[in-house]
Amino acid sequence: MFFSMALALTAQAEGDVRPAADRAGSVQKNERAAEPAVPKPTKVPEIPTQPVRPTRDDPHLLGSWGGIRPALIDHGITPRVVYLSETAAALDGVSRRDAANATQFAFGFTADLQKLADLPGTFQFAINKRSGPRLDDLTGVHLLQFSQETWGRGRIWRLAQAWYQVSLGKWTLKAGRTAPNEDFNSAACDFQSLYLCGTASGHIAADYWYNYPSSSWGGRIKYALRSDLTLQAGLYQVNPLNIDPSGRGFNLNFSRGTGVLAPVEIAFTPKPGGQPGLYKAGFFFSNARRPDVVLDTNGDYRALTGAAALIRREQWGLFGNIKQQLQSPRPDGSHRLSLFANGTWISNQTETLAGKVAGGLQYTGLVRGRPIDELGIGIGMGKVNDRLSRLQQLLKYRGFAGTVVQSTEYTVELYYGINIVEGLVIRPNVQYTIQPTGDAHRSPLTVLGLKTVATF
């Protein structure tokens, strides 16, 4: 009932007037009393995010929704409505210059059941819709990682979240329709290139690790070893119906499952020199049935034999994330400097990519009078599976026309995030990719981008 009221207000409020993983759904600030008010920083939330505590100082483009938003929060319901747009234009490095715009609309709510119904725990619900083309498809240059991170999993409505979470002393339990990247290998999503946004495991092992907005039946158990150290494990069904781009965004049955994904992660939150940090390391295993990347059932190259693929049932990977503040912000939010690093490496049986690493720096207040605008620079690298590269070398040696030997791709992105008003941030960016598609003989690709996030 309360959520219906919130949606109704969105329609009425047209006359009235943070996203991606740790950075993207986790950022924050105050001001000096003597300085003019400035908009609070808006981060691109990588919906999904961990359940947030209701707060009234979150930035929203439509403010309090005419008083309805704080009323809902008082009753235990925190609504979320977020629109994301990513425009990318290829400037050079392609035979055909073109531009594309990919968008995402998400709405949902977090329910504090203690407030709402005097019951323990939290319930979170979200629906997502992605639209628009991918630049790669227009230019014909298919990067190993998209220049528009929000593209993917079909242009359909999807049930992204419908889960319950409860804390029992040092234990936290979560179950329902969820995605592993909500809790494991999570990273922020301020950049536009997929190399520098979100959970890398789901980008290179996408056939059995389903990132948001896809969801699966699953759950997670977390234990606080001490105040700055946690250990968690999860279990998720691997079901191809859940990533079907043709219109199965609300598949809820258990049929057609091919196995499970089981991640484990340890997280450490130290404060070296008083600066907060987050250090995570993890491992995952999946027994989902997947075709071998190159071999047939007889152990020969199926590109040569045309025979059926060998089916594998053992995939694993290692991952890690670092987020460390290097310099504390001033009272107005300026001069905050932080670094990040993310990496994933997986077994080489079934996927095109074997690994992906990325890192960068972010700094606020570069421009005088704009204390919470943010400059970000990052570099990412994707490594093609060596087994696939060796097959490509063989095919080229045997004279197969058009064979490209893929190896490694590198992308650098520079963005400047401008907080226009509370709830609206734009991030013009430029991406420069060396060895696009992993082809050492291809000219570098330059992409000009614009990432816009509106939080209503």
C-alpha positions as MATLAB code, in Angstrom:
seq = 'MFFSMALALTAQAEGDVRPAADRAGSVQKNERAAEPAVPKPTKVPEIPTQPVRPTRDDPHLLGSWGGIRPALIDHGITPRVVYLSETAAALDGVSRRDAANATQFAFGFTADLQKLADLPGTFQFAINKRSGPRLDDLTGVHLLQFSQETWGRGRIWRLAQAWYQVSLGKWTLKAGRTAPNEDFNSAACDFQSLYLCGTASGHIAADYWYNYPSSSWGGRIKYALRSDLTLQAGLYQVNPLNIDPSGRGFNLNFSRGTGVLAPVEIAFTPKPGGQPGLYKAGFFFSNARRPDVVLDTNGDYRALTGAAALIRREQWGLFGNIKQQLQSPRPDGSHRLSLFANGTWISNQTETLAGKVAGGLQYTGLVRGRPIDELGIGIGMGKVNDRLSRLQQLLKYRGFAGTVVQSTEYTVELYYGINIVEGLVIRPNVQYTIQPTGDAHRSPLTVLGLKTVATF';
ca = [
       0.000    0.000    0.000;
       2.750    2.438    0.954;
       4.705    1.682   -2.202;
       1.605    2.349   -4.312;
       1.284    5.745   -2.609;
       4.925    6.480   -3.495;
       4.406    5.670   -7.152;
       1.270    7.763   -7.251;
       3.225   10.702   -5.847;
       5.845   10.405   -8.603;
       3.105   11.123  -11.137;
       1.742   14.058   -9.082;
       5.153   15.561   -8.352;
       6.030   16.453  -11.942;
       5.147   20.033  -11.166;
       7.321   19.993   -8.040;
      10.138   19.726   -8.137;
      24.317    7.330   -5.970;
      24.907    3.801   -8.332;
      27.257    0.875   -8.604;
      28.507   -1.241   -6.239;
      30.460    0.026   -3.313;
      31.248    3.520   -4.670;
      28.129    3.649   -6.700;
      25.642    2.925   -4.047;
      27.820    4.081   -1.212;
      28.921    7.648   -0.940;
      28.137   10.709    1.211;
      28.708   14.836    3.005;
      28.356   18.011    4.952;
      29.148   21.654    4.426;
      30.906   24.488    6.188;
      28.449   26.726    7.931;
      29.952   29.869    6.390;
      29.834   28.615    2.811;
      26.864   28.629    0.449;
      24.886   25.407    0.268;
      26.008   22.964   -2.382;
      24.198   19.879   -3.691;
      24.945   16.688   -1.824;
      27.016   14.250   -3.896;
      25.013   11.822   -5.994;
      26.679    8.490   -6.623;
      25.528    6.023   -9.213;
      23.946    3.268   -7.135;
      24.820   -0.114   -8.453;
      21.336   -1.226   -7.694;
      21.454   -3.795   -6.220;
      22.890   -2.362   -3.031;
      22.984   -3.720    0.446;
      19.867   -2.735    2.374;
      20.251    0.858    3.492;
      19.043    2.368    6.705;
      16.266    4.887    6.081;
      17.716    8.376    5.966;
      16.241   11.746    5.089;
      19.346   13.416    3.798;
      19.756   11.178    0.741;
      19.779   13.305   -2.413;
      16.628   13.042   -4.517;
      15.622   15.026   -7.583;
      11.984   15.266   -6.464;
      12.848   16.028   -2.855;
      10.425   14.643   -0.297;
       7.758   13.766   -2.883;
       5.458   16.311   -1.285;
       5.957   14.761    2.161;
       5.092   11.227    1.103;
       8.669    9.970    1.069;
       9.401   10.839    4.733;
       6.005    9.460    5.690;
       6.862    6.152    4.053;
      10.250    6.110    5.763;
       8.607    6.733    9.122;
       6.507    3.616    8.512;
       9.586    1.570    7.548;
       9.499    1.789    3.739;
      12.346    3.465    1.862;
      11.459    3.771   -1.854;
      14.023    4.024   -4.676;
      13.507    5.286   -8.210;
      16.661    5.648  -10.339;
      17.202    6.420  -14.026;
      20.568    5.807  -15.696;
      21.630    6.847  -19.179;
      24.937    6.071  -20.919;
      25.769    7.626  -24.266;
      28.852    6.497  -26.179;
      30.250    7.794  -29.476;
      33.158    6.246  -31.382;
      35.530    8.986  -32.516;
      38.283    6.951  -34.183;
      39.592    3.430  -34.470;
      36.478    2.265  -36.352;
      35.541    2.158  -40.012;
      32.140    3.599  -39.183;
      31.701    6.363  -36.638;
      28.489    6.045  -34.686;
      26.848    6.732  -31.331;
      24.484    4.815  -29.061;
      22.502    5.464  -25.908;
      21.743    2.689  -23.397;
      19.422    3.335  -20.471;
      18.239    1.680  -17.289;
      15.190    2.423  -15.161;
      14.875    0.816  -11.751;
      12.369    1.184   -8.951;
      11.860   -0.629   -5.699;
      11.838   -0.315   -1.936;
      13.479   -1.507    1.253;
      11.085   -2.453    4.049;
      12.174   -2.308    7.691;
       9.873   -5.047    8.960;
      10.450   -4.065   12.576;
       8.911   -0.667   11.922;
       6.340   -1.901    9.466;
       4.977   -4.968   11.210;
       6.982   -5.464   14.403;
       8.833   -8.365   12.758;
      12.604   -8.909   12.604;
      14.550   -8.301    9.433;
      14.445   -6.437    6.148;
      12.722   -7.101    2.827;
      14.024   -5.595   -0.407;
      12.290   -5.485   -3.777;
      13.371   -4.046   -7.151;
      12.316   -4.187  -10.796;
      14.580   -3.106  -13.646;
      14.207   -2.242  -17.338;
      17.122   -1.743  -19.731;
      16.777   -0.211  -23.187;
      18.808    1.002  -26.121;
      21.561   -0.326  -28.404;
      25.205   -1.128  -27.721;
      27.837    0.941  -29.501;
      29.807   -2.212  -30.353;
      26.941   -3.533  -32.485;
      26.763   -0.303  -34.474;
      30.493    0.027  -35.132;
      31.236   -3.689  -35.565;
      34.067   -3.522  -33.015;
      33.070   -5.865  -30.201;
      35.202   -4.973  -27.214;
      35.968   -7.609  -24.622;
      34.216   -5.317  -22.103;
      31.483   -2.878  -23.184;
      31.972    0.884  -23.320;
      28.414    1.156  -21.879;
      28.379   -0.945  -18.722;
      24.596   -0.766  -18.305;
      23.944   -2.658  -21.543;
      23.195   -6.369  -21.274;
      20.739   -9.149  -20.374;
      18.102   -7.966  -22.853;
      15.817   -4.976  -23.188;
      13.082   -6.373  -20.985;
      11.580   -5.851  -17.534;
      13.255   -7.996  -14.890;
      12.652   -8.904  -11.279;
      15.992   -7.827   -9.845;
      15.431   -8.252   -6.101;
      12.897   -9.886   -3.800;
      14.769  -11.034   -0.729;
      14.597  -11.175    3.051;
      17.496  -10.505    5.431;
      17.761  -10.825    9.186;
      20.580  -10.353   11.716;
      20.981  -12.776   14.609;
      23.803  -11.574   16.805;
      27.027  -11.974   14.828;
      25.176  -13.815   12.064;
      23.353  -12.271    9.098;
      21.129  -14.428    6.896;
      19.713  -13.502    3.495;
      17.536  -15.489    1.071;
      15.186  -15.026   -1.863;
      15.543  -13.691   -5.390;
      18.948  -12.061   -5.421;
      22.223  -11.831   -7.344;
      25.679  -12.824   -6.071;
      27.183   -9.427   -6.933;
      25.031   -7.799   -4.267;
      27.271   -9.397   -1.652;
      30.340  -10.936   -3.313;
      33.128   -9.268   -5.305;
      31.043   -6.063   -5.173;
      32.620   -2.890   -6.502;
      31.468    0.612   -7.314;
      30.195    1.760  -10.673;
      31.097    5.422  -11.179;
      32.872    4.790  -14.485;
      31.117    3.971  -17.762;
      33.468    1.292  -19.105;
      32.591   -2.194  -17.921;
      36.259   -2.710  -17.043;
      35.911   -0.177  -14.218;
      32.379   -0.836  -13.035;
      30.824   -3.404  -10.766;
      31.526   -7.084  -10.164;
      34.146   -8.513  -12.516;
      33.288  -12.164  -11.810;
      29.873  -11.734  -13.412;
      31.423  -10.031  -16.440;
      33.808  -12.829  -17.416;
      31.888  -15.828  -16.015;
      28.514  -14.474  -17.097;
      27.054  -17.874  -18.013;
      26.951  -19.036  -14.412;
      27.550  -15.901  -12.268;
      24.472  -13.719  -12.871;
      24.973  -10.060  -12.020;
      22.184   -7.546  -11.515;
      19.649   -7.013  -13.061;
      19.242  -10.788  -13.377;
      18.256  -12.564  -10.190;
      18.218  -16.182   -9.056;
      17.023  -18.153   -6.098;
      19.794  -18.055   -3.579;
      21.082  -16.888   -0.267;
      24.020  -15.824    1.821;
      25.202  -16.311    5.389;
      27.638  -13.850    6.972;
      29.511  -14.038   10.267;
      31.279  -11.159   12.025;
      34.583  -12.579   13.217;
      35.246   -9.214   14.837;
      34.182   -5.604   14.292;
      36.462   -5.144   11.249;
      36.470   -8.674    9.830;
      33.628  -10.698    8.281;
      33.358  -14.051    6.554;
      30.475  -14.975    4.266;
      29.355  -17.794    1.972;
      26.548  -18.016   -0.552;
      24.683  -20.495   -2.742;
      22.782  -19.562   -5.922;
      20.936  -21.582   -8.525;
      22.357  -21.423  -12.061;
      19.347  -21.385  -14.384;
      19.666  -20.177  -18.013;
      16.021  -19.068  -17.949;
      17.020  -16.315  -15.521;
      19.257  -14.652  -18.123;
      17.063  -15.280  -21.148;
      16.910  -11.892  -22.961;
      13.726  -12.730  -24.867;
      11.200  -12.043  -22.118;
      11.629  -14.320  -19.081;
      12.542  -11.572  -16.669;
      10.108  -12.855  -14.043;
      10.925  -16.565  -14.144;
      10.400  -17.901  -10.612;
      10.444  -21.677  -11.016;
      13.314  -24.022  -10.257;
      13.098  -26.025  -13.478;
      15.897  -25.990  -16.069;
      18.562  -25.399  -13.442;
      21.985  -26.630  -14.536;
      23.851  -26.419  -11.242;
      24.802  -23.976   -8.507;
      27.279  -21.184   -7.841;
      28.978  -21.142   -4.427;
      31.097  -18.081   -3.526;
      33.038  -17.449   -0.301;
      34.489  -14.091    0.737;
      36.406  -12.545    3.625;
      36.296   -8.762    4.119;
      38.586   -6.566    6.219;
      37.838   -2.912    7.018;
      40.979   -1.382    8.541;
      41.694    2.317    9.048;
      45.401    2.804    8.319;
      46.382    6.290    9.452;
      42.736    6.925   10.282;
      41.711    6.484    6.623;
      38.881    3.966    6.049;
      39.572    1.036    3.777;
      37.892   -2.114    2.491;
      39.863   -5.207    1.462;
      38.089   -8.315    0.175;
      39.253  -11.665   -1.164;
      37.181  -14.607   -2.307;
      36.778  -17.858   -4.194;
      33.864  -19.349   -6.099;
      32.981  -22.751   -7.522;
      30.228  -23.813   -9.902;
      29.115  -27.254  -11.045;
      26.828  -25.851  -13.755;
      27.018  -27.662  -17.084;
      28.932  -25.560  -19.633;
      30.479  -26.384  -23.032;
      34.265  -26.388  -23.215;
      35.575  -23.261  -24.903;
      37.431  -25.182  -27.670;
      37.176  -28.998  -27.345;
      34.660  -31.529  -28.597;
      33.567  -34.730  -26.841;
      36.619  -36.565  -28.248;
      39.073  -33.985  -26.957;
      39.735  -32.491  -30.410;
      39.241  -28.913  -31.558;
      35.575  -28.681  -32.451;
      36.280  -25.771  -34.815;
      38.026  -28.387  -36.969;
      35.778  -31.383  -36.402;
      32.338  -29.793  -36.111;
      31.516  -32.304  -33.364;
      29.503  -31.573  -30.230;
      31.224  -29.679  -27.445;
      32.724  -31.377  -24.425;
      30.598  -30.565  -21.371;
      32.371  -29.337  -18.257;
      30.973  -29.351  -14.725;
      33.764  -27.745  -12.735;
      34.417  -24.004  -12.943;
      36.147  -21.913  -10.311;
      37.587  -18.467   -9.814;
      39.466  -16.130   -7.478;
      38.602  -12.493   -6.892;
      39.633   -9.483   -4.820;
      38.659   -5.868   -4.213;
      40.434   -2.932   -2.580;
      38.953    0.458   -1.734;
      41.187    2.773    0.312;
      40.792    6.426    1.173;
      44.165    8.173    0.973;
      43.199   11.690    2.012;
      40.294   12.801    4.186;
      37.799   15.274    2.733;
      37.447   18.787    4.045;
      34.178   19.732    5.761;
      32.663   20.716    2.401;
      33.536   17.349    0.855;
      36.467   18.531   -1.251;
      40.000   17.093   -1.478;
      38.970   13.504   -0.796;
      41.395   11.151   -2.544;
      40.846    7.415   -2.785;
      42.109    4.469   -4.773;
      40.513    1.230   -5.865;
      41.631   -2.055   -7.395;
      39.533   -5.018   -8.536;
      40.470   -8.333  -10.068;
      39.070  -11.723  -11.037;
      40.778  -14.781  -12.491;
      38.854  -17.908  -13.474;
      39.513  -21.444  -14.655;
      40.077  -21.753  -18.390;
      37.654  -24.527  -19.340;
      34.554  -22.675  -20.548;
      34.874  -18.884  -20.863;
      36.376  -16.571  -23.483;
      38.123  -14.382  -20.911;
      40.477  -15.844  -18.312;
      40.919  -12.719  -16.193;
      40.213   -9.071  -15.689;
      41.916   -6.485  -13.478;
      41.300   -2.770  -12.984;
      42.383    0.080  -10.758;
      42.258    3.832  -10.429;
      42.005    7.017   -8.398;
      39.162    9.415   -7.547;
      39.444   12.971   -6.255;
      36.838   15.562   -5.244;
      36.985   19.341   -5.463;
      39.386   19.781   -8.366;
      37.559   22.920   -9.528;
      37.280   25.863   -7.149;
      33.709   26.326   -5.952;
      32.744   22.726   -6.896;
      33.733   20.820   -3.728;
      31.924   17.557   -4.391;
      32.425   17.226   -8.127;
      34.675   14.257   -8.733;
      37.524   13.442  -11.082;
      38.170    9.779  -11.775;
      40.809    7.973  -13.786;
      41.127    4.225  -14.169;
      42.671    1.525  -16.298;
      41.379   -1.969  -16.967;
      42.808   -5.051  -18.647;
      41.076   -8.144  -20.013;
      43.022  -11.344  -20.796;
      41.671  -13.800  -23.380;
      41.720  -17.490  -22.471;
      45.091  -18.937  -23.590;
      43.395  -22.104  -24.846;
      41.273  -20.021  -27.214;
      44.302  -17.996  -28.339;
      46.211  -21.194  -29.171;
      43.298  -22.470  -31.254;
      43.168  -19.181  -33.136;
      46.904  -19.405  -33.832;
      46.417  -22.904  -35.233;
      43.519  -21.835  -37.443;
      45.518  -18.908  -38.774;
      48.507  -21.170  -39.470;
      46.235  -23.512  -41.416;
      44.972  -20.637  -43.528;
      41.464  -20.130  -42.158;
      40.449  -16.780  -43.641;
      39.590  -13.966  -41.254;
      41.065  -15.636  -38.183;
      42.131  -13.127  -35.521;
      44.429  -14.151  -32.693;
      43.169  -12.496  -29.510;
      45.311  -11.786  -26.495;
      44.838   -8.767  -24.205;
      42.764   -5.591  -24.308;
      43.443   -2.411  -22.299;
      41.063    0.483  -21.594;
      41.762    3.797  -19.864;
      38.863    6.023  -18.796;
      38.864    9.579  -17.502;
      35.641   11.156  -16.199;
      34.560   14.311  -14.433;
      31.417   13.967  -12.326;
      29.293   17.110  -12.054;
      26.596   17.265   -9.379;
      24.025   19.446  -11.125;
      21.431   19.480   -8.340;
      20.559   17.071   -5.565;
      19.721   13.776   -7.211;
      21.258   14.523  -10.608;
      24.852   13.831  -11.640;
      26.423   13.777  -15.079;
      29.808   12.244  -15.864;
      31.301   13.184  -19.231;
      34.087   10.729  -19.963;
      36.584    9.607  -22.551;
      37.677    5.988  -23.023;
      40.796    4.941  -24.902;
      41.157    1.242  -25.745;
      44.406   -0.344  -26.895;
      44.189   -3.613  -28.827;
      40.386   -3.515  -29.140;
      38.834   -7.011  -29.077;
      42.260   -8.278  -27.969;
      43.642   -7.899  -31.496;
      47.202   -6.544  -31.392;
      46.923   -5.402  -35.008;
      43.800   -3.277  -34.573;
      44.094    0.503  -34.189;
      43.255    2.018  -30.780;
      39.635    3.020  -30.237;
      38.550    6.340  -28.720;
      35.050    6.637  -27.259;
      33.467    9.796  -25.916;
      30.823    9.079  -23.282;
      28.277   10.689  -21.012;
      26.868    8.928  -17.963;
      23.794   10.495  -16.367;
      22.146    9.355  -13.155;
      18.888   10.745  -11.789;
      17.723    9.596   -8.369;
      14.099   10.514   -7.779;
];
